[in-house]
Amino acid sequence: MKDGVNGVALGVFIFFFLAVTVMGFLAARWRRADDEHSLDEWGLGGRSFGTWVTWFLLGGDLYTAYTFVAVPAAVYAAGAAGFFAVPYTILVYPLIFTFLPRLWSVSHKHGYVTTSDFVRGRFGSKGLSLAVAVTGILATMPYIALQLVGIQAVLDVMGVGGGENTNWFVKDLPLLIAFGVLAAYTYSSGLRAPALIAFVKDTLIYIVIAVAIIYIPIKLGGFDEIFKAASDKYTAAGAGGLVPAEAGQWTYATLALGSALALFMYPHSITATLSSRSREVIRRNTTILPLYSLMLGLLALLGFMAIAAGVKVTNGQLAIPQLFENMFPDWFAGVAFAAIGIGALVPAAIMSIAAANLFTRNIYKDFIKPDATPQQETRVSKLVSLLVKVGALVFVLTMDKTVAINFQLLGGIWILQTFPALVGGLFTRWFHRWALLGGWALGMLYGTFAAYGVASPTQKHFGGSSKEIPGIGEIGYIGLTAFVLNVVVSVVLTFALRAFNAPDGVDETSPEDYTADAGDPGVETELPPATAGSTH
């Protein structure tokens, strides 16, 4: 790390940060609607985004600053096992092609803003809806915190904030400023702000990766030298070279599959999806989003390059920012740091909006104020989006960064347990609402306690997300094991409850709702249900 502040890189970083800040506030005027006081407008951008806006928004949502930092950092530390993110993003797109258009259609038809809205309407169960909402909020909080960790990593490498002995306020002031700006334009512009900024973020990331994948290998003597240096490091460390050991193959495969199933269960993924203006926009996006998987594969190679470049860091999250500072001219390092920094702002904004929408629609309106007006809903959602970001900021500033990472891993285990209720409900009404709630509860309990028992060299609990699979004996992803238990319990309990004629909830949807498009008669004429589920 260079001594002092890298003034040129910092200047470029500040330029782009100011540019996207202005765009964030101007976004309030972009496609302004007649009625701005509704969650459809503030939280979903008026459900008006076309193919390219949705593509950039989803890309900015899913491929975050932490992705930019953590994927190559995992390769830097663990070798090819870090590439699990590439196959899981390949698996996810055929999967979402089957169910996202159905979710968009029924949500557009009934005015659903969140997945919990759909679960409540489909199964007539506020309890199940609450479980999905609480899970979504819990899983999203550490994810937002990790975006701030990404910004902090960039600031550390640029030398901003002083050393470890610097007064805490001075040290964290840059992060506090970034947080304040993010909170302000999200409150003002809602989902339109990250949608507009996502164009800048993704353009910068593509430019940085394209340059890095050509420029850095030339400086390091080519890919032969890069792979040789990486292989030598892993062999010396007893990691078996570039290829993961046979014992790790179950872990690799189950982590990739479980992550693919979980990705579009996150509230921010669904928020970006429901902002689209038509069912066809969703279908198109599932075919072009794999371009980001290509980018991710190239991004992961930066981990090998960091090894070949001799980057030495005690915190693996700093490896790639440090590589950029060491290898690039200062001005282009500033561009790369700006790409990571802006890559944090976009998903953090969407995540806070998604979590706020869940609280407003499925906790505040369902249980606190059922007669809330659209204006009240929007006001509450804006305030909660601020509180969510404050919580994430406190998390980052007061806790060790590894804790944030481990809670994000735990969040992935949790959010996967909503899959049976959401995706199952999109295709069948066979599952009983109480059975789904029982399966969810068991999956959450098993996943949490199993993760609690995983130790690492640096911590006694929550040290990872993989453990021995009961009955198989192989080490696998805890989230997928919990998911299998969840599904088995849901099926068994459904048979039992139906055998005893347990009361079922009222389904407010109809079969044609799941294939309706924006132009179909009646799709846009129904108002969002003011008290949907309150009588079920």
N, C-alpha and C positions, 0 to 999 in steps of 0.2 A: 504494500500500500504506500502511495506517495505521501511524503510529509506535507502537512498543512492541507489547505483547501485547494481543490482543483478548480481554479477560477473560471477557466474557459468552459469546462464541462458543466459547471454550475450555472454559468450564464446561459448556455444553450438550454439546459434543463428548465431554468426559470422562464425563458422565452416561450417554450412550448406549454409550460404549465399555465402561464398567463393567457395564452391563446385559447386553450381549452376551457379555462375559467370563463372567459368572455363568451365562448360558444355555449357554455352551460347555462348562463343567464339569458342569452338571446334565444335559447331553445323554447322558452316560455311563449315566444311570439310565433314559433314555427307551427304551422297547421293549427292555429288557435281555433278552438271550437266555440260555438255559441254559448254553451253551458260548461264552464270550466270547473264547476263545483260538484264533481262526481268522481268516483274511483275509476270509472271507465276512462275518463280524461286524464286525471293526474297519475293514476297507477297503471294504466294500460295504454297511454298515448292515444286514447280515442279508438282503439282497435283499428287503426288506420294505416299501419305500415305495410309497404309492398315487399316484393321479393328481396331487393338489395338492402333496404334498410333493415329488414328482419335478419338477413344473413350477417350483416355487420354487427347487429345487436346481439344475436345469439353467439357469434364468434367472440365478441367482446365480453360476453357473459360467461362463456364456458372456458375460454382460454385466457386465464387471468394472469396478473403479475406474478402470483405465486406459482402458476404453471411455468412461466418464463424462468423463474428462479429455481423451483424445486425439481422439475423433471431432469434437467442436466445435472443438478446437484446430486440427485439420486444415482445417476450414471457415474458421476465423479467419485462417489463414495462406494458404490456397490457393483458397478459394472453393468452388464447387459440386463440384469434384473430391473434396472431403472426404466427400461424400454416398455414395461408393462402398459404404460399409458397409451402407447401407439396401438396395440391390438384392441384395447378396450374402446378406444374412440372409433375403431373400424367396426367393431361389433355393434355399437350403439345405434348407428344410423339405420340399418335395416330394421332394428327393433322398433325405433320410434316411428318409422314409416307406417307401421301397422296400427299404432294407437294414437299418435298425436293428432292426426286429422279428425278422428272420432271425438277426441277431447275438445278440440277447437269447435267442432260443429255443435255439440251439446252445450258447451259453455256460451257460445254466441247466441244460441236459441233461447237460453234461460237467463242470460245475464250473469253467469258465474264469473267471479273474479279470481277465485283461488281453487285449488284442488279440493280443499275442504268443503267449499260450496257444492261442488259436484258430488262428493261422497255423501253429504247431508241430503241432497236432493234425490240421489239414486237409492240410498238405503233407508231414508227417513229416520236417520239416527244422529242426533246432536252429540251423543257421547262419542261415536266413532269419528264424527267430524272434528270434535275437539281433540281427540287423540292425534289425528293427522296434522292439525294445526300446531299443536304444542311440539310435536316431533319436528315439523318444518322449521319452527322458530329456533328450537334448541340446536338443530343441525346447521342453521345458517349463521348463528352468532360467531362461532370460532372461524367460520369461513371468511367473514368480514374482517375479523382480527388478522387473519393471515394476509389479506391485501395490504393492511397497514404495515405488517412485517416486511412485505416486499418493498414498500416505499422506504422503510427504515434501513433496509439493507443497502439500497442505492445511496441514501444520504450518508451512511457510514463510510462507504467506499469513496465518496467525493470529499470526505473529511469535514462534513457539515455537522455542527453540534458539539465539537470539541471531544476531548478524551473521556476516559472513564471517571476521572476526578472532577469533571466539570459539573457545575451546579445543575441539578436535574431539570430545572425550568429551561435553562439555556440549551442544554443538550437535546431536550425534546421539543423545543420551540418550533423547528421546521415541520415536525410531524403534526404538531398542534395547528399550525397554520394550514397545512394541507387538509387536515380534518375539517377545519372551520369552513374552508372554501367548498369542500365536498358537501357538507351539511347544508350550506346556504343555497347552492344552486339546485340540489335535489329537492329541498323544501319548496323552492320557487317554481321549478320547471317540471318536476316529476319525472316520468319515464322518458320524456322527450329529450332531457339533458344527456343521459348516457347514450341514447340512440344517435344523437348528433355527434357526440364526442367519439363514438365507436369508429367512425370513419377515419379520424386522425389516428387513433390508437392502432387499428389494424394495419393501416398504411405504413406507419412507422415500424411496426413489428416485422412486416414483410420485408421492408427495406433493410433493416438491421440483420435479419437472418440471411437474406440473399447476399449481402456484403460479407457477413461473417463466414459463411460456408465456402466462400471463394478466397477472401483476403487472408484469413487466419491460417488455413492450410498452406498457402504460398509462403507465408512467413515462417512456418514451422517445418518446411521441407516436404510437404505432401501428406496424403492420408496414410501412406505406408508407415511413415515415421510416427504419426499420431497413434495409429492402432498398435504399433510395436511398443511405444511408451506406455500405453494403457495396459496392454497385456503383461508387460514386465511388472508393473505396479501391482496388478491383481494377483499375479503368480507369487510375487514376493510376500504378499499379505496372506497367502494361503487361500485365496478366493477362487482358484482354479482357472485363471485366465479370463478371457472375454465372455465365454459361454457359461451360463449359470450351471451350478452343479446339479446332478440328477435329483438330489434330495430337495431342491428348491423348485422343481417343476410344478408340483401340485400347488404350491404357494403362488407361483407366477400365474398359472392358469385360473385358479379360483379368484385371485385378486382382480385379474382382468375381467372375468365374467361378472363378478359381483359389482365391480365399479361401473361396468356398462349398464347393468340393471338399475343402478342407483342414480346415475347422472341426471336423468330427466325426472327424477322424483323430487329433486331440490326445487323449492319454491321459485327461485330466480329463473330457472330454466323454463318453468311453466309460465311465469309472468311475461317473459320475452316472447314465448310462443303465442299466448293469447292476445298479444298486441297486434298480431297480423290481421290483415283486412279480409282474408279469404282462406278457405280450406286449401285451395290450390297453392297458395303461397307456402304453406307448411310442407306440402308434398314436394314442391320444388327445392325447398331448403334442405330436406333430408337427402337430396341427390347432390347438392353442391357443397354442403358442409364438410364432406370428407377432404376437401382441399386443405382444411385446417389440420387434418391428420398428417398430411404430407409435411406441412410446416412443423408439426410437433416432432416428427421423426428427425428432421434436420436440426431442430432445436436440441434434441437429446444428444446429438453428436458433439455439442459444445462441451459436454462433460468430459469426453475423451480429449478434446482440445485443451481444456484447462489442465489436465494431467501432463500432456506433452509440453505445455508452456511453462511448467514448473510452478503453477499457482499453489501456494501453501496458505491455507486458512484454518483457523480453529473452528469456525462456524461454516459448515458446508453451504449454507444459504448465501454466503458471500462469494462463492467460487466464481460464478458467472459474471457478476458485476466487476469483480477483481480482474477477471480475464479481459473484459472489455477495456478497463482502464489501462491494463498492461500492454495490450496489443493494438488498440486503435489510437489514432491521433486524438488529442483532447477534445476537439470540436465534435468528432463523430462519437466519441465515448459519451458526450453529452446527449447526442441524439438517441443512443442506445439506452441511457439512463431515463430519458424522457419517455421512451417506449414502455419501459417497465413501470415507471411512475404513473403514466396515464392508463397503463394496463391494470393498475390497481383501482383507479378512480371509477372506471366504467362498471366493473362487476360489483364493487362496494356499493355504488348507488343503486343498482338493480336489486341487490340482495337486501338492502335496507328497505326498499320499497316493497319487495315481496313479503318480508317478515311483517312489515306494518300492515299490509293488506290482510294477512292471515289474522293478526290480532283484531283488526277492526271488524272484519266480516264474521269471523268465527268464534270470537270471544266477546268483544264489546257488544256487537249487535245481537248475537245469539243468546247471551247470558246476562248482559248488563243493561242494555237499552234497545230492546227489540223494535221500538218505533223510531229509531234514529233516522233522520233525514239524510239525503245524499250529501248535503252541505256538512252536516255533522260527521258523517263517515269520513269525508275527505279531510276535514280538520283534524280528527283523531288520528288518521293514518299519517298525516304530515308530522304531527307531534311524536308519534311512536317511531317514525323513521329516524328522527333526531335521537330519541332515547336509545334505539338499537345501536346507532353509530357511537354514541357516548359509551355504552356498555363495551363495545368492541375496543374502543380507545383505552378505556380503563384496563381491560384485559391485557392489552399489549404493553402498557406502561408499568403495570404492577406485577406481572407474572413473567416467568422465564419463557423464552420463545418456544422451547421444546414442548412446554405445556400446551401452548396454542396449537402446535402441530398435532400433538396427540389427541387433543379434543376434536380437531377437525377429522382425524381418522375415526374417532368414536362417532362423530356426526354422520360419517358415511355408513357406518354400521346401523345407526338408528334410522336414517332416512330410507334405507332399503326395506325396512319393515312396513312401509306404507304402500309398497308395490301391490300386494294382493287386493287391498281395498280399491286402489285407484285403477290399475290396469285390469284387474279382474272385473271390477264394476263396469268398465267400458265395454266388455264383451258378454257378460252374463249377470243375471240377477240371482243365480243359484245360491251363492254364498249367503249365509245368514249373518245379519249385522252383528249379533252377539258373538258368533264364531270368529268373525274377522277381528273383533275387538280382543277376544281371547288369544288369537294367534299373534296379533300385534304385541300384546302384553308379554307373552312368553318370549317372542323374538327380542324385544327390548331388554328384558331381564337377563336372558342368556347372553346376549351380545355385550351388555354392560359388564356383567360379572366375569365373563371370559376375558374381555379386554383388561379388566382390572387386575387379573392374575398374570398378565404378561409383563415380564421384567426385561430390562435392557441394561447394558453396561452403565448407563447414567441414571436410571431410575427404577424404583422398585415396582411401581404399578403403571398401567397404561403405557407400557414401553413399546407397543407395536399393535398390529391388527391381525396377526396370524397365530394360530394355535392348533394343536392336534385335533383332527376331526373325529368325534366319537364314532366308534364302530369301524373306522377305516384305518386309523393309525397314521395317516399322512398329515403333514402340516399344511393347513389351508386357511383361507380368509375367513375370519370369524363372522363377518357380515353375511356371507353366503350360507354358512352353517346355520346361523340364526334364521335366515330367510327360509331355508328348507324346513326347519322346525315350525316356523310360522305357518307355512302352507299346509303342512301335515295336520297341525292342530286345527286350522281353519276348516279343512275338509272333514275331519273326524267330528268336530263339534257341530258342523252343519248337518251331517247325517243324524246326529243325536237330537239336535233341536228340532229338526223337521219331523223326526219320528214322534216327538212329544208335542207336535203342533205348537211350538213356541210362537208367540205373536211376532209377526214380521212388520217392518216399517212400510210406509207408503212410498212408492216410486213415482216421482213427479215427472219422469221422462218417458218418452215413447220411442219405439224402434227407429222411426224416421228422423228423430232428432240427431242421431249419430252420423248421418250422412248428409245433413242439410248444409247448404252453402249460403253465403251472404245474400245472394240474389234470389233465393227461394222465397216463395210467398210465406209471410208470417214470421220469418226468421228475425227480422229487424223491428218488428212491430211490438213484440212482447217486452214489457218493462222488466228490469231486474226485480226478482221477488223481494218485496219489502220485509216479509216475515216468513220467507220460505223455511219450511221445517218446523215452524213454531207450533203447528197443530199436529205434527206427525209423531 
